[in-house]
Amino acid sequence: MKRFIQTIKNIYKIDELRRRIGYTLGLILIYRFGSYVTIPGVDPQQLMALKSQANGGLLGLLNMFSGGAFSNASIFALGIMPYISASIVIQLLGMAIPYFQKLQKEGESGRKKINQITRYLTVVITAMQAPGYIANLISQLPASAITPFDPNVTSPSVFFWITSVIVLVSGTMFVMWLGEKITDKGLGNGISLIIMVGIMARLPFALFSEFIARMEQKGGGLVLFIVEIAVLVMVVLLCILLVQGTRKIPVQYAKRVVGNKQYGGVRQYIPLKVNAAGVMPIIFAQAIMFLPLTIAGFASSESLQGFAAAFTDINGFWYNFTYALLIVVFTYFYTAITVNPNQMAEDMKKNNGFIPGVKPGKKTADFIDSVMSKITFPGSLFLALVAIMPALVRMAGVSSQFAQFYGGTSLLILVGVVLDTLQQIESHLLMRHYEGLTKSGRIKGRNAAGAF
């Protein structure tokens, strides 16, 4: 406790860190306030049907990522997910389209162009999703809940549709802007922090409702609730191992003499992450698993609706099997585009480094690639297990809202973003010769692989 108080004092002494934390908290408060501001024309007192719809299933997942803004019919109802979808599309295009590959190699100027294209694509995706959200809103709410803006019209007018689409698109772009500002002037990883805040905002409600449910006559009592918490803690610890787990490869640097000084002759280690892809495989897989939900909305034939229904049942076998399989595939895919063995081998060769027992050049690249393949396979299986863990605990009787915190994207984002944020704070402390947040002074985050 004494160490914790001293750490808080040290954080307060660093002006830059204090400003960054305050700036981040201020923008997060703006985001949370906006999640309760309803779309103009919607009566916030009559949203019970929408809240009930968003309690479970894929819509419940969307609601959790938006911090409840989806069920509040908020101006931030679509949250940051359209931006994430746009980012995924751009990353995929970077693998196939020469123009995007060229931009990726142009450094800062190329990154700015890619960011600009991502913003435009976010507007397009949000504009496509907004009418679907409004249509669902109208179908779920009573007629009296929506003001048509015209006393002579009894149903939502064209003006309501147009203004609502504009509001939803503007809301998503504003949330994206908040994330970018947190990245530039706050604690970094702004998009991830916004998602994490949205998830954490739902945790107290889910925890309290689960406690009340267990305290009921047939709920199982306090013992069962404690068992659930113990299992949750265990899964959190496993997620931390997944985020921080590495396989170290020894690298020997040859001795070289320049003038009167000797360089090299030391051994270092390259840490290869067991989960180099971070949370992105789950994001990729989830984006694809949302497609059947879209198909169900537009399908007219019974066969298509039956297919979509099978793949929108988040507790069903086929949904979870396909979901897990996609995560394994995308783990290998994303690891391949984030870890470049040829570049690593070339950098080692330029610095007179080599892996003991392995020839420099192509042999080194093949060795690194082989090691990455071996450690990625168990990492991908465990990532898939964490992703479908909510479905498993729901089968065990845990409520749908609380089960979402037992794994999947939510838990990995929480663990990863918390570790990243602590790592940022610790780096500021160590830079100014203060003690870190831990005795070792080395908190490992997700690094770039897992950040948005």
N, C-alpha and C positions, 0 to 999 in steps of 0.2 A: 504494500500500500504506500509506504514511504517512497519507494522508487517511482511509483506511478505519479504521485504528487510532484516529485522532482522533475519528472519528464514533462508534465503539463507546464510547470514553471519555465523549463528550458524552451519549450515551444513558444511560449508567450514572449520570451526574450528576443526571439528572432523576428525582426520586423517583416521581412519578406514572407516568411512562412505564416505569420499571423495574418497578413493581408490576404494571402492565397486561401487560407482556410475560411476567413470571413467572407471573401468574395464567393467562394464555392457554396457556402451555407446560404448566402443571400439569394443566389440564383436558384438553388434547390427549393427555397421557400416560395419563390415566385412560381416555380413549376407546380408545387403542391397546391398553392392557392388556385392556380388556373384549372386544376383537375376537378374543382368543385363549381366552376362557372359553367352553367348549362348553355346549350345552344339557344340563341334568341328565338323565342316563340314556343319553347318547350317548358311545361310546368314541372318543376323539380319535385313537387309533392306527389306526382302520379307516376313515379318510375319503378314501382314495385315489381311489375311484370318483367321489365328489362333487367333489374337486379337479380331476379329469380333465374332468368335465362343465363346470366353470366356467372352463375355459381359453379358450374361444372362444364366439362367438355372443353373443346378447343376455344370456345368463346370465353370460358373461365380463364384459360391461359392468357388470352389477349387482354382480358380485364386485369389480370395480375401484372402483366408487363406495363400496362398503362397506369398502374397505381390506383385502380378503381375508376379512372376517368371514363372508361368504356360504359360501365353501368350507370354512371352519373350523367350520361348524355352530354359530356363536357366538350368545351371547345378543343380540348386535347384528347378527345375520345380515341383517335387513331394512333395517338402516341408517337413513338419514334420508330415503330416497326416498318413503315414505308421507306424510311431512310436506310434501315438495315437491309431490306429487300433490294433497294437500289444498289447498295454497296456490294451485295452478293452478286448481282447481275454484272456489275462493272468488273469484279474480280474474275468472274467466269469469262467475260469477254477478253480480259487480259491474257487468258490462256489460248484464245483462238483467233483473235483479230490482230493483225500486224500493227494497225494504228495505235491500239491501246498498249501493245507491247513496246512500241517506240516511246510512247509517253512515259511508261514506267522507267525507262532508261534515261530520261532527260533530267532527272534530279528534281530540284525544287520547282522549276517551271512546269515540268510534266505533272508533278503532284498537284499543283494548283489547277491545271486544266482538268485533271481527273476529278478533283473535288467539285469543280464547277459543273461538269457533266453529271456527276452524281446528284447534285442539287436539282438540276433540271429533271432528271429521271425521277427523283423523289416527288416533285410536283405532279408529274404524269401519273405515277402509281397512286398517290393520294387522291388525285382527281378521279381515278377509276374506282377506288375503294369507297370513297365518300358517298356516292349514290346508293351503293349496297347497304352501307350503314344506316342511311336515312330511311331506306325502304324497310329495313328490319325494325327501325325505331317506330315507324308508323304502324307496322303490323302488330307490334307488341303493346303499344300504348293505346288507351282509350281515346276516342275522338276528341274528348274535351281536354286532353293533355297537350294538344298542339294548337296553337293560335294561328289561324290562316292569314293574319294581317289584313284581312278584308272582311267586314261584318256581313257582306252579302254572300260570302263563300263559306260553306260548311266543312270543306275538306282542305288539307294543306295545299296552298296555292303554288304556282310556278315560282313566284317570288320567294316563297319559303324554301323551295328546293335549291334555287340558285344561291341564295344567301347562306344556306346551311353548308353547301359544298365549298363556297369561298371561305367560310369560317373554319371548316375542318382542315382545308388545305393550309390556310394561314396558321392555324394552331400547330400543325405538324412542323411547318417551316420554322415557327418560333421556337418550338422545343429543340429542333436541330440547331438553331442559332445559339440557344442556351448551352447545349452540349459543346459546341465549338468554343464558346467563350470560356467555359470551365476548363477545357483543354489548354487554351492559350494563356489564361490569366489565373486559373485556379490550380487545383491539385492534379490536373491531367485526367485523361480518359473520361472526358465529359459525357459521352454517349453511354458508356458503361455505368457511370455513376448515376445517371438519370434512370436507367433501367433498374439498377440496384435499389434506388430510393423507392421506386414504384413497387418493387417486390416487397421490400421491408415494410412499406406502409400497410400491406395486407396481413403481415405476420401477426401483429397483436390481436386483430379480430379473429383470425383463424385459430390462434392458440386459445383464446378465451372461449370461443364457441365449442372447441373440442373438449375443453375442461368441463364446461357446463353439460355437454352431452354425456361425458363419462360419469359425472356426478348424479345423473338421473338413475332411476330405480334399476333399469336393465342396461345401464351403460358400461358396467364393468368396474366402476369405482376408481378410487385414487391410485390403486396399485397398477391397474392397466394403463392409466394416464402416465405414470412414472416410467413404465416399461416403454411406452411410445416415445417419451422424451429421451430415454437412454438409447434407443435405436436411432433416433434422429442425431444425437451427439456422435454416435459411432459412424454414421454415414458422413457427417461433416468431417470427421477426422480422416476418413478414407478419401474424401474429395480433396482435402489438403495434401495428402500423399500423392494423389493423382496430379495435382497442379504443380507440386514442387519436386516430384520424383525425377531423378536424372541417372544417366549412365555415363560415367567419366571415362574418356579415352586419353591415355597418356601421350604427350607430345614432347619429344626431345629436341632441343634447339642446339645445333652444332656450334662449336666454338669458332670465333673469328676475331682476328686482331686488326684494329684500325688505329694506326699510329702507336701510341703507348697504352691504349685501352683495349681490354678484352670484352667481347660481347658474346652472349649465348652460353652454351654449356649448362643450361638449366633444364629441368623437366617441369612442364606444366600439364594441365588437364583441360580437355574440351568437354564441357557438360552437355550431353545430348539428352533433351527432355523426353521422358516417357510419353508425355502428351504434348508434343510440339504444336499441335493444331489448336490447343486450348478448347474453348467452348464453340468454336465456329462449326465443327461437324454437326453438332446438335442444332445450331441455327439453320444451317443448310438443309438438314433433313426435315426440320420443322416447317420450313418454308414450302417444301415440296408436299408435306403431309397436309398443308392447308388447302391444296388444290382440290381434293375431293369435296371439301366444304363449299368451294366456289361452284364446282360441277353440280352439287346437289341443289344449289339455288337456281341454276339455269336449266337443269335436266327436265325433260318432259316425259321420257319413256320410263317405265317401271324398272327395266333392267339397269339403266344408268343410275337411277335413284337408289336401287338396291346395292349396286357397287359402291356408290358414294357413301351410303349409310354404313356399310361394313368398314370402310376406311375412315370414318369419322367417329367411330366408337372407341374412345381412348382406353377403354378397359378390355376391348376385344383382342383376340389372338392375332388376327391378320394385321391390325393396325400396329401393334407393338412389335410383331415379327418384322414387318416391313420397315418400321421406324428404326429398329436396332440394326438391321442390315444396311440401311442407308447411312447410318452413323459410322459403321465400320468402313464402308466404301469412302465416305467423305473424309474420314480421318487420314486414310492413306493419300487421298487426293490433296488435301490441304497441307499435309506434311511435305508432300512432294514439291509444292510451290513455295513453301516457306523455308525449307532446309535444302540447300544446294551443295551436295557433296563435292561436285567439281570445283566450285568456287572456294570451298573450304580447303581442298587439296592444293589448289593454286596459291592461295594465301600462305599456307604452310611452307610451300616450296620457295616462295619469294622471300620468306623470313628465315630460310635455312632450317626449317623445322621438319620433323618426320616422326612417324609413328614407329616405335621400335619393332623390328621384324617385318615391316611393310615397306616396299619400295615407294619412293615419292612419285607423284603424278597420278596416272590412271589407277594403279593398284591401290593407292591411298583412297581415292574417290570410291572405288568399288568396295573397299573395306568399310568406309563410313556408311555407304549405302546399305551394306549388308547388316551392320549393327543397327541402323535406323529401322530397317524392316523387321528385325527380330524384336526390338523393344516397342515398336508401334503396334504390333499385333495384340499383345496382352493389354496395351494401353487402350486400343480401340474397343476391345471386348469389355473392359471395365467401364469405359465411357458409355457404351451401349447399356450396360447394366444399370449405371447411375441414371440414365435417361428414362428407362422403363420402371425404375424403382417406385415412382408414385402409383403406377397401375398395380404393382404388387402389394403395396400397403393398403390400397383401396380395397383389394380383395380380402385383406385381413380385417377389414372393418373400420379403417381410419376414414374420417370424413373427407370429401372431395377437396374442400378448401385447404385443410391442413396437410393432406397428402402431397400437394404440389410442392411443399417445402422439403420433401424427403429425397429429392433428386431432380433429374432433368435439368433444363437450362437454368431454372431459378436458383437452385442450390449452388451450381458451379459458378454462376455469375456472382452470387453473394460472396462465396469463398474467394474467387479470383479477384474481384474488385476490392474487397477488404484488404487482401494481401498487397495488391498494387498500391492502394492508398497509404497503407502503413509503410510500404517500401519508400514511397515518395517522401513521407514525413521523416523517416529514419535517415534518408540520404541528406536531407537538410540539416538534421542534428549532427550527423557525423562530419559533415563538411565544415561545421563550425566547432568541431572538437568537443561536442557534448556526447554523453552516453546515448546509445541507440535505444530502441523500444524493447529490445531483448538483450540478454547478457552477451550473446554472440555478436550482436550488432549486424546480423545478416538475415534479413527477412527476404524470402524469395517470392516474387510475384509471378504473374503469367508472362511478363514481358510483352513484346509486340504480338506474339502469336495468338494470344488470347484476348487482345483488346479490340474494341470496335473502332 
